[in-house]
Amino acid sequence: MSFTIYPAIDMRGGKCVRLLQGDYNQETVYGDSPFDMAKKFADEGASWIHMVDLDGAKDGKRVNDASVIKAAKELKAQIQIGGGIRTETDIVHYLENGISRVIIGSIAVSKPDFAIEMIRKYGKQIAVGLDAKDGYVATHGWLNTSEVKAVELGKRFADAGAETFIFTDIATDGMLSGPNIEAVRLLAKETGKSVIASGGVSELADLTSLKEFYKDGVTGTIVGKAIYEGRFTVKEALGEVK
């Protein structure tokens, strides 16, 4: 295993977009085809691609799954998908169609017992997405903030067998202001599991800073806006963390 770069593709209305701090009213469109973007990332050497169905996250059902499945079946890169995954049927739909890892987020807060059942049943193919605002988990496309602390929920799922967490600090997402390294480290330390950082990466130095804590369990980072804004390429990011 090595520190992994996960280029991000957020899908809304069939297009490749980015939101500012999860705000659906602050959207930038970066491409008309999520698959073409995924192919570009894979061609640059990405071994994993992080895809998010924003419509699904908001509506509570799969919306942009066709693009995800096409990428999983036609590209060499492994795909992880989040957004709109609420039932076991959703999970099975993706796993049976070649997706390597399914991310459960909102459902982990609203139905933790169900989430634990899925973790135990599907093991490493499930990642738990913890999106936090001031340390508390936010759900349903970040439209709601719960009263559950991200670290406490993470520990509960780690005890149930979760191996991978994706931690997003909403305050930094899309802001190009640098990742919240301390929060990521804390989750890795408290759970003893693999944590993928998400949000805030703005320059190659941020990747180096995160990689320093690989031994602590910070095993990768999701990068979106920095790539789309031309701060660096996927190829350059991969070279930085070799």
N, C-alpha and C positions, 0 to 999 in steps of 0.2 A: 504493500500500500504506500501511496505517496500523497502529498497534498494535492487536492483535486480542484480544478477550476470548472465551475458550472456556468457556462454562458446561459443567460435567462431569456426566455421568450414568453412574454405575457400576451395572451390572446383575448381580443374583444371584437365582436362583430366580424369574426373571420380574419381580422388583421393583426399585425404585430404592433403592440403599443407599449407605452410606459405610462404609469400614473405617478403623480407626485404625492408621496406619503399615503398612497392608497386611495387618493381622492378621485372618484370617478368623473368629477367635473374638471379635473386638471390632467387631461390626457394628451399625449403626443403620439402620433402614428409614425412608425418607423419602417413599415413595409406592408405590402398587400398580401403576402403569403408567408405564414409561419413556417411552412415546410421549406420554402426556399431559404429562409433565414437559418433554419436548423441545418440544412445542407451546407450552407456557407460556413457555419461554425464547425461542423464535422470535417469539412475539407481543410480547415485551418488546423486540425489536429485535436479538437475537443473529444475526450473519451466519454464525457457525460454531457447531457443537455438538460437544463431545468425548464420545464414548461408549466405555465399556469393558465388555467381556464378562468379568466376574470368574470365572464358571463356566468359561468357555472358557480363560482364562489358567491355571487350575488343572488342568483336564482335558486341555488340549492339543488342543481341537477347538471348532468353533463350537457355541454353545449358545443364546444369546439373539439370534441374527441377525435373527429376524422383526421384532423391535421396531426394530432399526437400519434395516432396509430400508423399513419403513413410514414412518419419520421422513424418510428420504432422498427417498421418492417423494411424500410429501404435504406437506412443509414447504418454505418458501423457503430456510431456512438450509442451508448446506452441512454435511455430516456427516463427521467423521473417526472411525474405529473402531480400537480395539486390543483384544487379548485373544483367545487361542486361534487366532491366525493362524500356521499352521505350514507350509502348502503353497501352491504357485502356484494350485491350485484354490480355496483360501480367498480369495486375493487377487482372482482373476477373479470369483468369486461376488459379492463386494461391489462391485467396480467396475462389473460389468455390471448391477447393481441400483441404480445411482445414487449410491453412496457416493463422495465426492470424494477422500478420502485414506485409505489403509490404513496402519496403524502396525505395523511389525514390531519385536518386542522380543526375547524369549527366543531366537528362531531366529537373530537377528543374532549372538548370542554362540556358540550351539552349532553353527551352520552358516553362518559368515561368507561363504563362497564363494557359497552359495545366495542369501544376502541381497544380495550385490553383483550377482549375476545379475538379481535382481528389480529392484534400483535402476536398473540399466542398461536394463532392458526397459520398465519402467513410469514411470520418471522422477519428475516432481513428484507423481505420485499415491501415491508411497510416502514415508512418514515413518519415521525410525528412532527408536524409543523407547529412551532410555538411562535406566534406573532405577538410581540409585547409592546405595550404603551406604558411607560413609567413602571416597568416591571410586571404589569398585569396583562394577562392574555386578552387579545382582541379577536373577535370572531366575525364570520359572515362578511368576508371581504373588508374587514377592519371597520365595519359600520357600527359594531357594538364592542364595548370593553367590559370584560367580566370582572368578578371580584376574586379571581383565582390568580395566584402568583405563578409566573412561568416556571420558576425553579421548583416549586412544590409539585406542580403538575408533572414536570419532567421526572422528578424522583419517583413519583408513583408509577409512571409508565416504564421507567428503567427497571424498577422492581418486578414489573410484569413481563420483562423480556425485550423491551424496545432497544434496538442497537444504534439507531440513527435519529438524530434530532436536527431540524432545520430551524435556526433561531433568527428571527427578523426583528430588528429594533425599528419600529415604525417611524420614530423621530428622525432616523437617518436615511430611510429608504427614499431613493430618488433624489437625495439632496447633494450628493457628491461631496459630503462633508467629512468623510472618514468613518470607518466602522466602529461600533461600540464594542471594542475588544474585551473590556472588563466584563461586560454582561455575558459575552460568548464564553469566555474562560470560566466564569462562575457556573454556568450551566454544565459545562464539560466536567468541571471539578465535582460538582454536587451529584451528578448522575453517574459519573465514571464511564460515560459512553461517548460515541462519536458525535460531534456537533459541527454542522455546516453553518457558517456565518452568512447572513444575508442583510444587505442594506449598507449604503454609505461608501462603498469602495469607489475611489475617485482617481487613484494613480497607482502605478506599479509598486510604489513603496508600501501601500496599504497591504498588498498581497504578501510582501516580505514580512511585514509586522505580524500578520495573522499566522503565517507559516511558522514563526518562532515558537508558537504554542502548540505545534503539532503533537509533541510528546504528551501534552496535557489533554489531548482529545479534540483539539480544533483541527479537523481533518480536511477542510475545504472551504471554499467560499463561492457564493453565487454572485455573478457580476452581470449587470444589465446596462444601466444608463451610461457608465463610463465607456463601454464598447460602442454603444449607439452614437455617443457624442464625439467619438473619435479620439478619446483620451489615450487609448491603446487598443491593439487588436487582440484577438484570442490567441494568436500565435505568439505575440509578445508576452502575454500573461503566462502562457505555458512555459516560455523560456525563463521567466522571472522566478518561477517556483521549482525549477528542475533540481 
